[in-house]
Amino acid sequence: MSTQYHFDVLIIGTGSAGLMSALQLSEDLSVALIAKDKLLEGSSYYAQGGISAVLDSADNFKSHIKDTLSTGSNLGDEKAVRFMVENAPEAIASLEAAGVLFTQENEQYHLTTEGGHSNRRVAHVADKTGQSIQSNLLDSVKSKKNICLFENFIAIDLLIKDKQCYGAYILNKSSNKVESFIAHQTIIATGGASKTYLYTSNPDTSTGDGIAMTYRAYCDIVNMEFTQFHPTCLYHPHAKSFLISEALRGEGAKLILPNGEAFMHKYDKQAELAPRDIVARAIDSEMKINGFDCVYLDISFKDKDWIQAHFPTIDKKCISFGIDISQQPVPVVPAAHYTCGGVQTNLDAQTNVSNLYAVGEVAHTGVHGANRMASNSLLECVVFAKACANHINTQIFEQDYPNFNDWDASRASPSKEKVMVSHLWDEVRRIMWNFVGIVRSNKRLRAAQMRLTQIQNEVDEYYRLYLVSSDLIELRNLITTAKITVKSAISRTESRGLHYNEDYPNTSDTIKNTLVKL
């Protein structure tokens, strides 16, 4: 008999959305917090730039809302954007209450600007904002007696009965046993799906787990064609796509070709501060036209002391690869960075399945539209995590839990051919990079759809025959999410924001979301 746990609330994911949700829940509720890797491993931890909020008297909510909607190519939900923006200052206060010390200058927030913003409104902790937020939130969570932390546990599927969610089957990676986590309310905070691409700025955990699980549970999945490619990731064989923050461009860094020629002015009047989709396509275009492996980002006009004070993490990382950014430009390339689509939710983070919530990058709240504005991601995590927890706190919980059978692995055997999993994993990511990347076409999308369908059949058969493993669970989720992304991309017969199709180069006058459901 396998282990069964019972909690009031199950939270899958320990990024900023998951941790903030746990902190805001009533201390009368028992909470399980699941990390599929180390507790601090995830995209939130590696966020460098900061978190956007109207914190300066020269700025205002109307401007932040306008910038967000404009960057999102007018596909964003204005009601959701307004909700996020108006709750942003309170979100900053909540983070400070958890111990986050934002960088100050003259006893005021040191605010930076990034692509799409018309004012300085990005609060930050040097260039390691995510690390500071994660560490402080986790310390606060550890002080709560009602919260149990589970490290190295990976969710497999949600427990659904009568169209309601009651937790999940979860693999204990240490014992390799599947355990049942039964709960009255479940929050999915698993992050995005950029690991579906060969080159990504995201950690290995970003395999679309929450999107795939909720899809199999009949949740609505929206706008998955909008994958944001960060324009500037460090190009080095050992850097593993280390992110070079957009904040450098906010401070005047220039994108240049190997001969030192600037090029962004040819693509947009905002040049380096254009929205990320424009910058990423511009770099991609210059690389393809000229046959370059990369372009360069130059901030060498700033002195060493200034760079070390403002970008110590980036400076240290580049130095480790023999690049002194105060003396030479940084080689950069675009890489998959952020999933703008996801599980459809309302302003309380509820999905269309009862007792099931989604927060953070996994969710589609409507705030990003067709392209996320820089530093709105951490903001979305905090604002909607608080809204989610507040809604759960108002619910009346039943005393009894429904009965679920233990995980049945009686017909499965240990796999003797693990090479198949690694091969298919690599093939999926190469297909997505080559056929569903920054610039798309109908022919490439159809080719991707055909091969991904074949791969899914192979993965499904493998999943039925063999005992589950962490790699197999992630591959199953990876292929499911990749297929959803391609289906969404084929459905959109226009180019908008992050989705650019050569066969439909114009933007339609009709504004609509792309819905995919099982």
Secondary structure, DSSP 8 states (H G I E B T S, - for coil): ---EEEEEEEEE--SHHHHHHHHHS-TTS-EEEEESS-TT-SHHHH--S-EE---STT--HHHHHHHHHHHTTT-S-HHHHHHHHHTHHHHHHHHHHTT----EETTEE--B--TT-SS--EE-STT-HHHHHHHHHHHHHHT-TTEEEEESEEEEEEEEETTEEEEEEEEETTTTEEEEEEEEEEEE-----GGGSSSBSS-TT-S-HHHHHHHHTT--EE-TT-EEEEEEEE--TTTSS-B--THHHHTT-EEE-TTS-B-GGGT-TTGGGS-HHHHHHHHHHHHHHHT-S-EEEE-TTS-HHHHHHH-HHHHHHHHHTT--TTTS-EEEEEEEEEE--EEE--TT-B-SSBTEEE-GGGEE-SSSTTS--TT-HHHHHHHHHHHHHHHHHT----SS---------TT-B--S-THHHHHHHHHHHHHHHHHSSSSB-HHHHHHHHHHHHHHHHHHHHHHHHB---HHHHHHHHHHHHHHHHHHHHHH--S-BTTB-BTTB-S--S-----EE--
